[in-house]
Amino acid sequence: MPTLQYGKQSMPPSELKADKKAARKIGPVGMGPRALYMNSFYISRIYYALWTDIKRVYKLVAMTKGGFTGIGAFGSMSYLVVELRDGRTKKCQFKYEKQTDQALAWIEEHHPEIPVRSVAAQKKLDEKQAQESRLARVSFDEDTQREITSLQEAKDYLEKKPELYRSLSAAAGKKRVQQQVPAGKRALVTGIFALSAVLIAAGIPMTMKGHPAGIYMLMFGGAFLLFSLAGNLIPVGRNSPRRVEQDWQEAVGRCGDYLSEWESSHGVPFPVSARYAHPVVLERMIRALREGRAKNAQQALDVVKDDLKKLNSSVKVSQEEYDEVVAVKPMFLVSDYQ
């Protein structure tokens, strides 16, 4: 299938073929040396636009009924929005939000001349940074400054082992999905999966024997199989409740072991428990102290909990705030904010 021109500039077919072949593929898009390859609703990397045609790219997240839960079609839909210099805009939908982030990170690294935030998001970020800069110049009392310094040291310590807090966040998100899925929906998806397996198993020998119904059984079985797998709700393998709980406990245990080393060297408990050991949590605690909303680490953690409780799909937040919330709110939800 030919790759269609989307931007104003084009490439000769031979150069286009070579560029697309060399492209870094992430989800439905590709980043080539000369062009960005974008998807249609059904086909990956079907359109291309030269990097010189692109004005801005950024992530757009459409929150739905299950906002901040990540449950299949009832979680969030992530898009890579591409703005061209001629004013046109192309939205590339991703199945997995982390792939959108990976694509943006690649573009930011290899094409720093292209902004990776929307105009509104960049304005809010500039205002936030200006506010943080003002707060950084504010003089705090000795006790508050000591708390801030301690939290910053703890945050730096966590950032030395990013694989630990990332696995903790991922395990919490998966456990939260398990908690939120109604038993009826899980039973329905499991039934559809079982039906697809029966259709495929019956369709293969029928097709080999030349029976006309065999091909239809394979088609419907394949369609049902894809539908049941799309929601990631079948309670088998890594999605079984027992395995999900085990992954969560193991992630908490690994973080606990790492925090015990910090406690041994500092002689004091870590500012947060292992189930909340994420740099974003500590950063929000530091923010609460600087804004005067808390006087110590425990009060700052309570402020973080209250802020997260108030956030749901009806609350509009910036992209940076959204990224923070989806990273840490599942950890508080599965722990019931204890």
N, C-alpha and C positions, 0 to 999 in steps of 0.2 A: 504494500500500500504506500503511495507516495506521501512524502512529508509536505504539508501545505504551508505556504508563506503567510505569516500573520503580520509581521512588521512591514514597514515601507521598503526596507532594503532586502535584497535577495542574494542568494549564493548560487553559483553554477552547480548543476546536479552532482558533478564529481566531487566538488569541495563539500557540498552539503552531506553527501553520503559519508565521506571521511570524518567530517566534524561530528556527525551524529553517532558514528561508530565509536568515537573516542570520548563521548559524553559520559559524565558520571551520572549514573541512574539512581535516583532516590524516589521510591514510590512511582507515581505516574508521570513524573517529569524527568528531564535530563539536562545537565549543564555541560555544554560542549565548550571547546576553546573559543568559538566565535559566536555561539548562539545558545539561547535557552529554548528547550523543547517542552511544549505544553500539551496537556491532554484535553480531549473532548470528554463528554459525559461517559462514553464507552471505551474510547481508544486512547492508550497512553502515547505520549510524545508524537502526536499527529501534526501539531503546529510548531512553527519555529519563529523566533524573533531574534535578530542580532542584538548583542549586548548594547551596541551603540544606539539602538532604537528604544531601549528601555529606560524609563525615567525613574521608576521607583518600584520596589516589590515589598510586600508585607503580608503578615498573617492575619486572617480574619477568622474568628471563631463564632459560629452560630450556635447559641445555646438553645436547647429544647427542654422538654418537660423534665428530663432527669438531669438538669444542669449540675455540674460538679460531681456527677456519679460515674460518668463514662460508660453507661450501660448501652451497648449496641447502638441501635438507631435512636434511642431515647437519651443519649448523652450529648455530645457536642460534635458538630461537623466543622472540620477544619479546611480552610482554603488558603492557597497561595495566590494573592492578588498581584497581577502584573499590570502596571500602568505604563503605557507607551507615550512617547513624546508627542504623538499626534492626537493625544487625548483619549484614545480607546483604552478599555480595561478588559482584562481576561482573568476569570476566576478559575483556578485549578483545584478541584476538590481532592482531598487526600482521605484515605480510609483511616490512617493512623496519624494522630497529631504530631507525634515525635518525628515523623518523617518530614512534616512541614518545617519543624524547627531545624532539622538537619539540612534541608535545602537552603533555608535562610542563612544558616551558619556558613555553608559553603560559599554562597554568594557574597556574604559580608567579608569573608576572608579573601576571595579571589577577585572581587569587584568592589573595592571599598568606595568607588565613586558613585555607586548606586545605593541610595538610602534604603534601609530595610525596615522602616516604620512608616505608617501612614502619617499624613501631615498633622492630624489631630493627636495621634499617639506621640509624635515627636515633640509637639508643643507641651503636652502634659509631662513628658519626661524632662524637658528643659525646666519646667516650673518646679518639678519635684527635686531636681538636682540643685536648683537655685535655693530652694527651701532647706535642703540638707546642708548646703554650703553655709547658709546663715546660721543654722543650728550648730554646725561644727565650730563656729566662732563664738557661740554663747558660752559663758563661764558657768559651770555647774559647781554645786557644793562638793566638798571632798568625798562624801559618801556616794553621791550619785556618779561622780566621775570614776570612782573605784569600781562600781557596779558595771559601768559601761566598758571599762578596760577589761574586766574579767570576762564579760560576755564576748567581747571582740577576740580575746585570746581563745575562748572556747570555739568560736566560729572558725577561726583560722585553723584550729586543731582538726575540726571536722572536715574542712576543705582539703586536708592532706590525703584523705581516703574517700574520694567522691563515690567510688563503687559501693560503699557501705550505705550512705544515705540515699543513693539512687535506688538501690535494691529495696531499701526500707519503704520508700515512697511507692515503688511499683507494687510491692507485696500488699501494702495497705490499700492501694487502689483496686487491686484484684479482689481482696477480701470484701471491700465495700460493695463491689458489683455483686458478689455472691449474696450479701446481706439484703440487697435491694431487689433482686429478681424475684417476682412472685412465683410461688410453687406451680401455679397453673401455667404460667408462661414457660417455665422450664420443662414441664411435662409435655406441653405442646411441641416445643422444639425437639425434644428427645423423641417424641412420636414421629415427627416428620423425618428425623434422621434415620430412625428404624425403617420407616416406609421406603426411604430412598435406597437403603441397603438391600431391602427385599426386591425392589424393582430392578436394581442393577444386577443383583445375583440371578434373577430370573431372566433378565433381558439378554445377558451374554450368551447363554447356550441357545436361546431362541433365535438370536441374530445369526449365530454360527450355523444353525440349521436352515436358515433362509426364511424363517417365519416372519411375515410382514409386521406383526405386532412387536417384535423384538426391538427394533430400532426406536419405536415410540417409548417403550418401557425404559430404554437406556436414556433417552432424552429427558423424560420426566424424572427419572431417578437422579440424573445428574443435576437437574434444576433444583429438585428438592434438597439434594445434598449441599449444593452451594448456598441455598437459602438457610439451611440449618446451621452451617458453619459460619455464616456471615456475622451472626450475633455473638459468637464465642460463648454460648451459654450451655453447651452440652456438658453435663457433669461427669466427665470421664477424664482420665489422664491428669494433666496439669490443671484442669478446670474442676476436678472433683473437690467438694468442700473440705475433705480431709487433707488433700494436697495443698490447697490454698491456705488453710490454717497452719499447716506445717511450714510452708514458705514464709509466712508472716512471723511465726515464732522463731524460726532460724535467723531471719533478718534482724529481729529485735535482739536475739542472742549475740549475733556478731557485733552489733553496735554496742551492746553492753560490755562485751569483752574489750572493745577498743576504748570505751569510756573509762573502764577500770584502770587502764594504764595512765590516763590523764589524772584520775583521782589519786593514784599512788604517787605520782610525781608532784602534785600540787597540795596534797594533804587535805583537800576539801571535796565535797560532792560536785559532780558536774551540774551546771545550772539547770538542765532539763533531764528527764528520764530517757532511757534508751529508745523508747517508742516515739519520742518527739525529736530525736537527734538529727536535725536537719538545719543547714546554715540559714535557710529562709526563716525558720522559727526564731533563731537567735538574732537575725537582722531585724525582724519585726519587734522583738523585745528591746533591742537597742533603740529603735525608733520611738517606742513608747516612753522610754526613759528620757530621751532628748526632747520629746514634745511635752514633757512634764505630766504625762498621764500615769506615771508610776514612779515610785521611789526606790524600789529594789527589784531584784530578779523575779521573785515570786509574784509580786504585783504586776510586773511586766508580762509574765506568762499568762496571768489571768486576763490582762487586756487583750493579748493575742487570741485567747480562747473566745472572749466576748465578740471580738471583731469577726472571727471566722463564723461564729454562730449566726451572725446577722447577714452573712453573705449567702445568697441563693440565686437561682436563675432569673429572678425578677430585679436583681440589683445590677446596675450597669457599672462596670469597672474598666480601668485601662487595661491594655494588653499585658503590661508588666504586672499589674495586680492580679490579673487572671492567671498568669503563669505561676505566680507565687501560690495562689489559692489551690490550684489543681495539684501542685506539688506536695502540699502539706495538709490540706483539710481532710483527706481520707484518713490520715494517721490519727487525727483527733476524733473523727467520726467512729472509727472501729474501736477506739479506746474509750468511747463515750465521754470524751473530754475530761477524763479522770487524771 
